[in-house]
Amino acid sequence: MTTPSSGLRAWQQAALDKFNATRPQDFMAVATPGAGKTTFALTMASMLLADKTVQRVIVVVPTEHLKHQWAGSAARLGISLDPEFTNSSAVNPAYDGVVVTYAQVGMHPFKHHAVASSRRTLVVLDEIHHAGDAKSWGDGVKEAYADATHRLALTGTPFRSDDSPIPFVRYEEDGEGHLVSCSDYSYGYSSALADGVVRPVVFLSYSGEARWRDSAGEEYSARLGEPLNAEQTARAWRTALDPKGDWIPAVLQAAHTRLLQIRRNVPDAGGLVIATDTKTARAYARILRQISSTPVAVILSDEPGSSERIDEFSESTDEWMVAVRMVSEGVDVPRLSVGVYATSASTPLFFAQAIGRFVRSRRKGETASVFLPSVPVLLGLAENLEKQRDHVLGKPDRPKEGWDDDLLAEANREQNEPDEPASYEALGAEAELDSLIYDGSHYGTGTFTGSAEEEEYLGLPGLLDADQVKALLRKRQEEQLDAREAQDRARKEREAQEAHKREVLGVPTTITPRGSGGAEAAAEVASEEIPRLRKELNTIVSIVSGRTGRPHGAVHTEARKACGGPPTALCTAEQLRDRIAYLRDW
């Protein structure tokens, strides 16, 4: 590998060397969000302009905000790009090129073909997977840039959840009847983390009991993170995200506590809440204003001035920003260190791009923390953050088994703002720290709402490298497991001593009397015992998850299959005891 020059990172120089070896018309570079794709592309553009290989540079981006962001980055490298170019204007010869959106190109491809073919041109296709978002976009991009001298495709997520082919991307047979996208150079999250290019991300998942009422007036309850059917999961998830309940305020408070801890070492660290829709975004902002000592920015993609507000937040030292979709992809706010994933969007693409907002590294040892609902599909995405993906034609990405396609289609509409049917009414949900996920491993915490153990995790030092994060989490996990095992041994010893006393002294076992009084007493005992047993079961599931690396939901499913019975929220005390006994032996 050639020694990096001009301040390039090793991967950027390696990718540039590979391009220069043959200088193909098409070159696709896949690099994890935060790795520096923009710098790589602009360095290539500068090189090709300098040696007269091209005379013009065109950058195509997904959003209007990114037009100005790319133009600013290009100016710092001495390349002048016009972000104000429109479909009705002429190219200003004072600029080296233009920045346009995929929507612009799709609306008038013949004009953009004329711009790209009138001079030798490098076309940079930023987040190229978006070229398949609409048929007109994909067709327009192919028509507009078919004759460009060089086409550089960039993406941090080279996959889609459908079969729309991505223009100018090479697909090859995988031997199983599918076509798989192929990149010319890849630099994944794991490699970037090892190189210190991106931050380590710790996911804190919060569960809790959610309650709702249907149109018939019947009330339901379910616990986030436990095996549920598609409708129960969707309703419990939506109930947790309801700003009128207790879940969101508790999670926002926990996230704020984490942010203040990080700001002890990184004074300008900021936080971002990704909301489902405009109404909840404003409601979340009102909650944050009660706990934050600085103004809370609300960024709504359909409001004028959104780009300016993002820039203002990025340059400030304010604590929190709340947004719907606008900052989920490509927007550069490097100081974001804490995130709250408070949206029902669950496609791998949206999740990867959203988490990409928190991974950009500025200084050695910075960590990122992302708070999210304990929902199986999200936990699976968090566990596989470092997984390399490609776009597969004929085999689109699917969520984890057990999810209903219609519900997911609703949740993953382009707006990511699903409408809840009128037949549903959220009644409330409590939040409990369920587990931590780091580097694909679970570090179970049990149910310790407001406990010293939760405070320990929220108080993780703000400056830790990837290995230090792993070592610290493992140490705390081992300490907690040792403490719980000691408690179990002490409890068993007490029970044995009590049994021995009864046997020696001949004390009879207490029998609950029959009759209404006895039934009332039994009901009263059950009402106290079942919540305690649920907590005990979840604690043991957390321990098993931490020891085996299996998700909490998979452990719950294993216990339910072995012991039978309904979901945990509907179990009797006896059924809960059976599952506890099974997992203790497992």
C-alpha positions in Angstrom: 0.0 0.0 0.0 1.2 3.5 -0.9 2.0 5.7 2.1 -0.9 8.1 2.7 -0.3 11.5 1.4 -1.8 15.0 1.9 -3.3 13.9 5.2 -5.4 11.0 3.7 -6.3 8.1 5.9 -4.8 4.7 5.0 -8.1 3.4 3.5 -8.6 6.6 1.4 -5.1 6.3 0.0 -5.6 2.6 -0.7 -8.9 3.2 -2.5 -7.3 6.1 -4.5 -4.4 3.8 -5.5 -6.8 1.1 -6.7 -8.7 3.6 -8.8 -5.5 5.0 -10.3 -4.3 1.5 -11.2 -6.8 1.3 -14.1 -8.9 4.5 -13.9 -12.2 2.7 -14.8 -15.2 4.6 -15.9 -17.1 3.2 -12.9 -15.7 2.9 -9.4 -17.8 2.1 -6.2 -16.3 2.8 -2.8 -18.1 1.5 0.2 -17.1 3.0 3.5 -18.9 3.0 6.9 -20.6 6.3 7.9 -18.1 8.6 9.5 -15.0 7.1 7.7 -14.5 10.1 5.3 -16.1 9.3 2.0 -16.4 13.0 1.2 -12.7 13.7 1.6 -11.8 10.6 -0.5 -14.2 11.7 -3.4 -13.0 15.4 -3.4 -9.3 14.3 -3.3 -10.0 12.2 -6.4 -11.8 15.1 -8.0 -8.9 17.4 -7.3 -6.5 15.0 -8.8 -8.5 14.5 -12.0 -9.0 18.2 -12.4 -5.3 18.9 -11.8 -4.1 16.5 -14.5 -6.9 17.6 -17.0 -8.5 14.2 -17.1 -11.8 15.9 -16.3 -12.9 19.5 -16.7 -16.0 19.4 -14.6 -17.3 17.8 -11.4 -20.9 17.0 -10.7 -22.0 15.7 -7.3 -25.4 14.1 -6.9 -26.8 13.9 -3.3 -30.1 12.7 -1.7 -31.1 16.0 0.0 -31.0 19.8 -0.4 -29.1 20.2 2.9 -26.2 18.0 1.5 -25.8 20.2 -1.5 -24.5 23.0 0.7 -22.5 20.6 2.9 -20.7 19.2 -0.2 -20.0 22.6 -1.6 -18.5 23.8 1.7 -16.3 20.7 1.9 -15.2 21.1 -1.7 -14.3 24.8 -1.2 -11.9 23.8 1.6 -10.0 21.7 -1.0 -9.9 24.5 -3.5 -12.8 23.1 -5.7 -15.7 25.5 -6.4 -19.1 23.7 -6.8 -22.4 25.6 -7.3 -25.1 24.3 -4.8 -27.7 26.7 -6.3 -27.7 25.2 -9.8 -31.3 24.5 -10.8 -33.0 22.7 -13.7 -33.9 26.1 -15.2 -30.5 27.8 -14.9 -27.3 27.6 -16.9 -24.0 26.3 -15.6 -21.9 29.2 -14.2 -18.5 29.0 -15.9 -16.9 30.5 -12.7 -17.4 27.2 -10.9 -15.7 23.8 -11.3 -19.0 22.1 -11.3 -22.4 21.8 -9.6 -24.1 19.9 -6.8 -27.6 18.5 -7.5 -30.1 16.1 -6.0 -31.4 12.8 -7.3 -34.8 14.4 -7.5 -33.5 17.2 -9.7 -31.9 14.7 -12.1 -35.0 12.5 -12.2 -37.2 15.5 -13.2 -35.0 16.7 -16.1 -32.4 14.0 -17.1 -31.8 15.3 -20.6 -30.6 18.7 -19.2 -28.3 17.0 -16.8 -27.0 14.7 -19.6 -26.1 17.9 -21.6 -24.3 19.3 -18.6 -22.3 16.1 -18.0 -21.5 15.4 -21.7 -20.6 18.9 -22.8 -17.2 18.6 -21.0 -15.1 15.7 -19.7 -16.8 15.1 -16.4 -16.4 13.2 -13.1 -19.8 12.4 -11.6 -19.8 11.7 -7.8 -23.0 9.7 -6.8 -23.3 10.2 -3.0 -25.2 7.5 -1.2 -25.8 5.8 -4.5 -28.4 3.4 -3.1 -30.9 6.3 -3.2 -30.8 6.3 -7.0 -33.3 3.4 -6.7 -35.7 5.1 -4.3 -38.0 6.0 -7.2 -38.1 4.6 -10.8 -37.8 8.1 -12.2 -34.6 8.7 -10.1 -32.9 5.5 -11.2 -33.9 6.0 -14.9 -32.9 9.7 -14.7 -29.5 9.0 -13.3 -28.8 6.3 -16.0 -29.9 8.7 -18.7 -28.1 11.7 -17.4 -24.7 10.2 -16.8 -24.5 7.4 -19.3 -21.7 9.2 -21.1 -19.7 10.7 -18.2 -16.0 10.3 -18.3 -15.8 8.8 -14.8 -18.5 7.9 -12.3 -17.6 7.5 -8.6 -20.4 5.8 -6.5 -20.2 6.3 -2.8 -22.2 4.6 0.0 -21.9 3.5 3.6 -24.8 1.1 3.2 -24.6 -0.6 -0.2 -27.9 -2.4 0.2 -31.6 -1.8 -0.2 -34.7 -3.6 1.2 -36.2 -4.1 -2.2 -35.2 -5.4 -5.7 -34.7 -1.9 -7.3 -31.4 -2.1 -9.1 -28.9 0.6 -8.3 -27.6 2.4 -11.4 -23.9 2.0 -12.4 -23.4 -0.7 -9.7 -21.9 -4.0 -10.8 -23.9 -7.2 -9.9 -22.5 -10.7 -10.0 -24.1 -14.1 -9.6 -23.8 -15.6 -6.1 -24.2 -19.2 -7.3 -27.7 -19.4 -5.7 -29.7 -17.6 -8.4 -29.2 -14.1 -7.0 -27.3 -11.1 -8.2 -25.1 -9.4 -5.5 -23.7 -5.9 -5.7 -19.9 -5.6 -5.9 -17.8 -2.8 -4.7 -14.3 -1.9 -5.9 -13.2 -0.9 -2.4 -14.8 -1.6 1.0 -14.0 -0.2 4.4 -16.4 -1.5 7.0 -17.2 -0.5 10.6 -15.0 -3.1 12.2 -12.0 -2.0 10.3 -12.7 1.6 11.0 -13.2 0.9 14.7 -9.8 -1.0 14.8 -8.1 2.0 13.1 -9.7 4.5 15.5 -11.5 6.2 12.5 -14.9 5.8 14.1 -16.2 5.7 17.7 -17.2 2.6 19.6 -21.0 2.6 20.1 -22.7 1.2 23.2 -26.4 0.5 22.8 -28.6 0.7 26.0 -31.9 -1.1 25.4 -34.8 -0.2 27.7 -37.8 -2.6 28.2 -40.8 -2.1 30.5 -44.5 -3.0 30.8 -46.7 -1.3 28.2 -50.4 -1.1 28.4 -53.0 -0.2 25.8 -56.8 -0.4 25.1 -58.5 -1.6 21.9 -61.7 -0.2 20.3 -63.8 -2.7 22.4 -62.5 -1.2 25.6 -60.4 -4.3 26.4 -57.0 -3.5 28.0 -53.8 -5.3 27.2 -50.3 -5.3 28.6 -47.0 -6.7 27.3 -43.4 -6.3 28.1 -41.0 -4.9 25.5 -38.2 -7.4 24.7 -40.2 -10.5 25.4 -41.5 -12.8 22.6 -44.7 -11.3 21.3 -46.7 -11.6 18.2 -46.5 -8.8 15.5 -49.5 -6.8 16.7 -48.5 -7.0 20.4 -44.9 -5.9 19.5 -46.1 -3.0 17.4 -48.6 -1.8 20.0 -46.1 -2.1 22.9 -43.4 -0.4 20.9 -45.8 2.5 19.9 -47.0 2.8 23.5 -43.5 3.1 24.8 -42.8 5.9 22.3 -45.9 7.8 23.4 -44.7 11.1 24.9 -47.7 11.1 27.3 -46.4 7.9 29.0 -43.6 7.3 31.4 -41.2 5.4 29.1 -40.0 8.3 27.0 -39.4 10.8 29.9 -37.5 8.1 31.8 -35.3 7.2 28.8 -34.7 10.9 27.9 -33.6 11.5 31.5 -31.3 8.6 31.4 -29.9 9.7 28.0 -29.4 13.2 29.4 -27.5 11.8 32.4 -25.3 9.9 30.0 -24.7 13.1 28.0 -23.7 15.1 31.0 -21.2 12.4 32.0 -19.6 12.5 28.5 -19.5 16.3 28.6 -17.2 16.2 31.6 -14.5 15.0 29.2 -16.0 16.4 25.9 -17.6 19.8 26.8 -19.3 20.2 23.4 -20.8 16.7 23.1 -24.4 16.8 21.8 -27.4 14.5 21.7 -29.9 13.7 19.1 -33.4 12.2 19.4 -34.8 10.6 16.2 -38.6 10.9 16.4 -41.3 9.1 14.4 -43.2 12.2 13.3 -43.5 16.0 13.7 -46.0 15.9 16.6 -43.9 13.6 18.8 -40.7 15.4 17.9 -42.2 18.6 19.4 -43.5 16.7 22.4 -40.1 15.2 23.0 -38.5 18.6 22.8 -40.9 19.9 25.5 -39.7 17.1 27.8 -36.1 17.8 27.1 -36.5 21.5 27.8 -37.5 20.7 31.3 -34.2 18.8 32.0 -31.7 20.5 29.7 -29.8 23.6 30.6 -29.5 24.8 27.0 -32.0 25.4 24.2 -33.4 22.4 22.4 -33.3 22.5 18.6 -36.2 20.9 16.7 -35.4 20.0 13.1 -38.3 19.2 10.8 -37.7 18.4 7.2 -40.8 20.1 5.9 -40.1 23.4 7.5 -38.0 26.2 5.9 -34.7 27.0 7.5 -34.0 23.4 8.6 -30.6 23.3 7.1 -29.6 26.5 8.9 -30.8 25.1 12.2 -28.7 22.0 11.7 -25.7 24.2 11.0 -26.4 26.4 14.1 -26.6 23.3 16.3 -23.5 21.8 14.9 -21.5 25.0 15.6 -22.9 25.5 19.1 -22.4 23.7 22.4 -26.1 23.2 23.0 -27.0 19.8 24.5 -30.0 18.4 22.5 -31.5 18.3 19.0 -34.8 16.5 18.1 -35.4 15.6 14.4 -37.7 13.4 12.3 -35.8 12.3 9.2 -33.6 15.1 8.1 -30.5 14.1 10.1 -30.8 10.4 9.7 -28.5 10.3 6.7 -25.5 12.1 5.4 -25.8 15.2 7.7 -22.5 15.9 9.4 -22.8 16.9 13.1 -19.5 15.4 14.4 -20.2 16.4 18.1 -23.2 14.1 18.4 -22.3 11.5 21.1 -25.6 10.4 22.5 -28.7 9.2 20.6 -32.2 8.2 21.4 -33.8 6.0 18.7 -37.4 6.9 19.4 -38.9 6.0 16.0 -40.8 3.0 14.7 -38.7 2.8 11.5 -36.9 -0.5 11.5 -35.3 -1.2 8.1 -31.6 -2.1 8.2 -30.9 0.8 5.9 -32.6 3.4 8.1 -31.1 2.0 11.2 -27.5 1.9 9.8 -27.7 5.5 8.5 -29.2 6.7 11.8 -26.5 5.2 13.9 -24.0 6.6 11.4 -24.8 10.0 12.8 -23.0 9.1 16.1 -19.9 7.3 15.0 -17.7 10.0 13.6 -14.5 10.2 15.6 -12.9 13.6 16.5 -10.4 12.6 19.2 -9.0 9.4 20.5 -11.2 7.6 23.0 -14.5 9.3 22.4 -17.5 6.9 22.7 -21.1 7.1 21.6 -24.2 5.8 23.4 -27.5 5.1 21.7 -30.7 4.4 23.7 -33.4 2.3 22.0 -36.5 0.3 22.8 -35.9 -3.4 23.7 -37.6 -4.6 20.5 -36.2 -7.8 18.8 -35.8 -6.3 15.3 -33.8 -3.3 16.7 -31.7 -5.5 19.0 -30.8 -7.7 16.1 -29.7 -4.6 14.0 -27.6 -3.3 17.0 -25.9 -6.7 17.4 -25.0 -6.8 13.7 -23.8 -3.2 13.4 -20.4 -4.4 12.1 -21.9 -6.8 9.6 -21.0 -6.3 6.0 -24.0 -6.2 3.6 -24.5 -6.1 -0.1 -27.5 -5.4 -2.2 -29.1 -8.7 -3.4 -31.5 -8.8 -6.3 -34.1 -11.6 -6.0 -33.6 -11.9 -2.2 -34.5 -8.6 -0.5 -33.6 -7.9 3.1 -36.2 -9.2 5.5 -36.7 -8.4 9.2 -36.3 -11.2 11.8 -38.7 -14.1 11.7 -42.1 -13.5 13.2 -42.7 -10.0 11.9 -45.8 -9.2 9.9 -45.0 -7.8 6.5 -48.0 -5.5 6.4 -47.2 -3.9 9.8 -43.5 -3.4 8.7 -44.5 -1.9 5.4 -46.6 0.6 7.3 -43.8 1.3 9.7 -41.2 1.7 7.0 -42.9 4.0 4.6 -40.6 6.6 3.1 -41.9 9.3 5.5 -41.2 7.0 8.5 -44.3 8.6 10.0 -46.9 5.8 10.4 -50.4 6.6 11.4 -51.8 4.7 14.3 -55.4 3.3 13.8 -58.1 5.0 15.8 -58.9 1.7 17.4 -55.8 1.8 19.5 -55.3 3.9 22.7 -52.0 3.9 24.6 -52.4 3.8 28.4 -48.8 4.0 29.5 -45.4 2.3 29.8 -42.6 2.1 32.3 -38.9 2.1 31.3 -36.4 -0.3 32.7 -32.8 -0.7 31.6 -32.8 -4.2 30.0 -29.3 -4.8 28.5 -26.3 -3.2 26.9 -25.1 -4.3 23.5 -21.5 -3.7 22.5 -19.5 -5.3 19.7 -22.4 -7.8 19.0 -22.4 -9.0 22.7 -25.2 -8.5 25.3 -24.4 -7.4 28.8 -27.6 -8.0 30.7 -28.5 -5.8 33.6 -31.8 -7.3 34.8 -34.5 -4.8 36.0 -32.9 -2.1 38.1 -34.9 1.0 37.5 -33.2 3.9 39.1 -30.7 1.6 40.7 -27.0 2.1 41.4 -26.2 -0.5 38.7 -28.1 1.6 36.1 -26.2 4.7 37.2 -23.0 2.8 36.8 -23.7 2.2 33.2 -24.9 5.7 32.6 -21.7 6.9 34.3 -19.3 5.1 31.9 -16.3 7.4 31.3 -16.7 9.6 28.2 -13.2 8.8 26.9 -12.6 5.0 26.3 -11.2 3.3 23.3 -12.9 0.2 21.9 -10.8 -2.3 23.9 -11.3 -0.4 27.1 -15.1 -0.3 26.6 -15.1 -4.1 26.1 -12.9 -4.7 29.1 -14.9 -2.5 31.4 -18.3 -4.0 30.4 -17.0 -7.5 30.9 -15.6 -6.6 34.3 -18.9 -5.2 35.5 -20.8 -8.1 34.0 -18.7 -10.5 35.9 -19.0 -8.6 39.2 -22.8 -8.5 38.8 -23.0 -12.3 38.0 -20.8 -13.0 41.0 -23.0 -10.9 43.2 -26.2 -12.6 42.0 -24.7 -16.1 42.4 -23.7 -15.2 46.0 -27.3 -14.0 46.7 -28.6 -17.2 45.3 -26.3 -19.3 47.5 -27.3 -17.3 50.6 -31.0 -17.6 49.8 -30.7 -21.4 49.3 -28.8 -21.7 52.6 -31.5 -19.8 54.4 -34.2 -21.9 52.9 -32.3 -25.1 53.8 -31.9 -23.8 57.4 -35.6 -23.0 57.6 -36.5 -26.4 56.3 -34.2 -28.1 58.8 -35.7 -26.1 61.6 -39.2 -27.1 60.6 -38.2 -30.7 60.4 -36.4 -30.7 63.8 -39.1 -28.7 65.6 -42.0 -30.4 63.8 -43.5 -27.1 62.6 -46.3 -27.8 60.2 -46.5 -26.3 56.7 -49.0 -23.4 56.6 -52.1 -24.3 54.6 -54.3 -21.5 53.1 -57.8 -22.0 54.5 -60.6 -22.6 52.0 -63.5 -20.2 51.5 -63.8 -16.7 50.3 -61.3 -15.3 52.8 -58.7 -17.9 51.6 -59.4 -17.0 47.9 -58.9 -13.4 48.6 -55.7 -14.0 50.5 -54.4 -16.2 47.6 -55.3 -13.5 45.1 -53.5 -10.9 47.2 -50.4 -13.2 47.4 -50.5 -13.8 43.6 -50.8 -10.1 42.9 -47.6 -9.5 44.7 -45.8 -12.7 43.6 -46.3 -12.5 39.9 -44.6 -9.2 39.3 -41.7 -10.4 41.5 -41.4 -13.6 39.5 -41.5 -11.7 36.2 -38.6 -9.6 37.4 -36.7 -12.7 38.6 -37.3 -14.4 35.3 -36.0 -11.3 33.4 -33.0 -11.1 35.6 -32.1 -14.8 34.9 -32.8 -14.3 31.2 -30.3 -11.4 31.3 -27.7 -13.5 33.0 -28.1 -16.4 30.5 -28.0 -13.8 27.6 -24.8 -12.3 29.0 -23.1 -15.8 29.4 -24.2 -17.2 26.0 -24.3 -14.1 23.8 -27.9 -15.0 22.8 -30.5 -12.2 22.6 -33.0 -11.9 25.4 -35.9 -12.7 23.1 -34.2 -16.0 22.0 -33.7 -17.0 25.7 -37.4 -16.2 26.5 -38.5 -18.2 23.4 -36.3 -21.2 24.5 -37.9 -21.2 28.0 -41.4 -20.9 26.6 -40.9 -23.8 24.1 -39.5 -26.0 26.9 -42.1 -25.2 29.5 -45.1 -24.3 27.4 -47.6 -21.7 28.3 -48.5 -18.1 27.0 -46.2 -15.1 26.7 -44.6 -14.0 30.0 -47.0 -11.2 30.5 -49.9 -13.7 30.7 -48.2 -16.4 32.7 -49.4 -17.7 36.1 -47.0 -17.8 39.0 -46.6 -21.5 38.5 -45.7 -21.1 34.9 -43.2 -18.4 35.8 -41.6 -20.6 38.4 -41.3 -23.4 35.8 -39.4 -21.1 33.4 -37.1 -19.8 36.2 -36.3 -23.4 37.2 -35.6 -24.4 33.6 -33.2 -21.5 33.0 -31.4 -22.0 36.3 -30.6 -25.6 35.1 -29.9 -24.6 31.5 
